[in-house]
Amino acid sequence: MTEAAPGRKADIVVIDPHSKTWQCRLCGGSGWLLKMEDGGPTCMACADLDHLVFLPAGDTALTRRARQHSALSAVVVRFSRARRRYERQGVLVEEPALARAEVECLTDADVRAAQRARSEERRQRLDRTFAQEFAAAIVKLFPRCPEDRAKTIAEHAGERGSGRVGRTAAGRSLDPGAVTAAVVASVRHLDTPYDRLLMQGMDRDDARRQVAATIDEALAAWGE
């Protein structure tokens, strides 16, 4: 992994490890990607990167535009045992940023085909019944949460293979703590400058403290 050029902010780097038996230093979980921090490997959920989507390497224009539009992004690398170095596998970006980049690249027939394939894959992974139940649980806890927002939060949290809170045992059982965690994550990433603070290099705990009051206000506004 290379260092950033002088005057250029270093990329956030996550690793696709060869071994899938690693354990997150914070929650004890795992996943297909990890972020190395001072205390050891950290899963995407604990690193607050699990809301990002993976864009494989290969299309330079699409990658450039997606990263340009994404407030928060990360580079995915994997160690090549043959070359004895880390090599880029792709990037993690915000889903709206990727969608916007795809629209801008629609003149490219290959990108249009990739967009259709990606949309179909997402539809297949989406558990619609569970998403409806999760959205109902959100509205029960936060009656003034807009229905469209509750639906969006539920679909995002419960997407198959995402490793997000909706896919945990607590999330599948609609535990109030898990439901609240999904709402908090949505507010943090969409309604506060949290992602931009991380991208600017702020420590995750400091960034969370900075936006905590905004999150509390949103939960209070949506609650009883």
NORVENPE-V373453 format. One record per residue. N is the residue number from 1. OMEGA is omega in whole degrees, -180 to 180 (* if undefined). Layout:
n	omega
N	OMEGA
N	OMEGA
This chain:
n	omega
1	-174
2	177
3	179
4	177
5	179
6	179
7	-179
8	-179
9	-179
10	178
11	165
12	-175
13	173
14	-171
15	170
16	-172
17	175
18	180
19	178
20	-178
21	-180
22	-177
23	179
24	-178
25	-176
26	-175
27	-179
28	179
29	-179
30	-180
31	-177
32	177
33	175
34	175
35	179
36	177
37	-176
38	-177
39	180
40	-177
41	-179
42	-180
43	-177
44	180
45	-179
46	177
47	-180
48	178
49	-173
50	177
51	180
52	179
53	-175
54	174
55	-178
56	176
57	177
58	179
59	-174
60	-177
61	-180
62	179
63	-179
64	-179
65	-180
66	179
67	179
68	-177
69	-175
70	178
71	180
72	178
73	179
74	177
75	178
76	-180
77	177
78	-178
79	176
80	-179
81	180
82	-178
83	178
84	178
85	176
86	179
87	-179
88	176
89	-178
90	-179
91	170
92	-179
93	176
94	-176
95	178
96	178
97	178
98	179
99	179
100	179
101	179
102	178
103	-179
104	-179
105	-173
106	178
107	179
108	-176
109	-180
110	179
111	177
112	179
113	179
114	179
115	178
116	-179
117	-180
118	179
119	180
120	179
121	180
122	179
123	-179
124	-178
125	-173
126	178
127	-171
128	-179
129	179
130	180
131	178
132	179
133	-179
134	178
135	178
136	178
137	177
138	-178
139	178
140	-180
141	-177
142	-172
143	-178
144	173
145	179
146	-176
147	180
148	179
149	179
150	179
151	180
152	179
153	-178
154	-179
155	-180
156	-177
157	-174
158	-179
159	-178
160	177
161	-176
162	-176
163	-179
164	-171
165	180
166	-180
167	177
168	178
169	179
170	179
171	-180
172	179
173	178
174	176
175	-178
176	179
177	179
178	179
179	179
180	180
181	179
182	179
183	179
184	-180
185	180
186	180
187	-178
188	-174
189	-174
190	-172
191	178
192	178
193	-173
194	-178
195	-180
196	177
197	177
198	-178
199	178
200	177
201	-179
202	176
203	-175
204	-180
205	178
206	179
207	178
208	178
209	-177
210	-177
211	-175
212	-177
213	179
214	179
215	179
216	179
217	180
218	179
219	178
220	-180
221	-179
222	-174
223	-178
224	*
